[in-house]
Amino acid sequence: QLQASGGGLVQDGGSLRLSCAASGFSFSDYSMGWFRQAPGKEREGVSCLSSADGTKYYADFVKGRFTISSDNVRNTVYLQMNRLNPEDTAVYYCVVLPKYGSVCPTVGADGDSGVRYWGKGTQVTVSS
C-alpha cells in the first residue's frame, strides 16, 4: 500500500514536499519513484530512486529543481519540489518500480507499463 501526501496549491516559484509511506513490502526489493499526470496529458515519469545502488534519476524537466529521497526506517519516499511553475500542475503518483532493469534509470521514458504498483495520487497546483 502506498499513501501519498503533501500536495496542495502553491504560487509560481514556490516549493512543496511530497511524502509516500509504503507498507506491505520491503523497500530493498523494489525501486521507488514518482509519476505525474497533467490535465489532458499522459502520465509521465518524474523521478526514481534505485534500491539497487541508491542512484537517483530525474526527468529532464525537473532536473535541478526536484529531489527524491527516502527514509528506509520509515519506509517513506519523498519528493522535494522547488521552483515550481504552472507546468508542474498535475496529480503526482508514488509508484513501485522494478529494482533492476531500465524502467528506473529511464524514469519510465518508455511509458508507464513498467510500474508495478500505483499509489493514490496527490494534487499539486501551481498558480501563476
N, C-alpha and C positions, 0 to 999 in steps of 0.2 A: 504494500500500500504506500502511496506517495501523497503527502499532504503539503501543498504549496501555499505560501502566504507572502505578504509583503507588497502586493500590487497596490495601485492607487492612482490618484491624479497628481501630477507634478507639472511645474512650468518648464518651458524650454530652458535647457541648461542645467536642470536640477538633477537630483540623484534619488535612487531607490535601491533597496537591497531585498532581493527575493530569497526566501528560505524554502527548503523542501525537506521535510522529515520523512525518512523511509523506514518501513518496518516489514518484517516477514522474510527478509533475505539479508545476506551479508554483503556489505559494500565491497568487500575484497573479491567477490565473484563477478561483479559487473562494473562497467564504467557508468558514470552518471553525467547527465547533460541537460541542456535546456533547448527547447524549440519554441518558436512563436508563430502565431498566425494573425496577420493583419486583416482588417475587413476587406473582403473581395480578393484576397490573395491566398496562395497555397502556403501550407506550413513550411517553415524553413528552419534549419539548424542554426543555433546561436553559439553554443559553446559546449565543450565536452571535457571532462576530467578523466583521464585514463587511469584505471586501477592497476593496469599492468606495470606502469612505470612512473605514474604521477604527472605525466606531461599534460599541460593544459592547451586546449585547442580553441580557436575562435574563428568565427566567420569574419571575412574581411570588413564587413560593415560595422563591426563592433570592436575591432582591434584597437587597443589603446584607450578604450572607454569602459569596457566591461571586464570584470574579473571574476573567475569562478574559483571556488574554494570548497573545502569540506571539513567537517568535524567528524572523524571516524568513530569517536566515542559516542557521540550523539546520533550517529547515522544521519547526518544532515548535510545537504549540499546548499551552497549559497551562490547567488549571482549579484555581485555589486555592480550597479549600473550608474555610471557618471556621465555628465554632459549629454543627457538625454535630449532628443529632438523629436518633433512630431512624427517623424517617420518610424520611430521606435514604438509608436502606439500599436498595441497588439495584445492578444491573450498569450501569456507565456506558460509553457508546459514544462514541468520537470519530467525527465524521461530516464528510463533504464536502457542502456546500450550494451552490446557485447563487449566483453573485456578485451578480446583480441579481434583482429581484422581491421578493415578500413573504415568502418562506419564512424568510429570516434575521431580518428585523425582527420577525416574529411568533413567532420561535423555534419554528416548527413547530406553531403553535396549531391549524392545520387538519389535523394528523396528520403522519405521517412519510413521506408519499408524495413529498415534495419532496426527500428526501435522495438525493444522487447516489451516495454510496458509504458503506458502513458499515465501520468497523474492528471488530476483535475487542474484546469488552468486557472491562472490568476490574471486579472485585467490590469494592464498598465496603459494609462492615458497621459500623453504629454501634450499640454496646451501651448499654443504659440503666443 
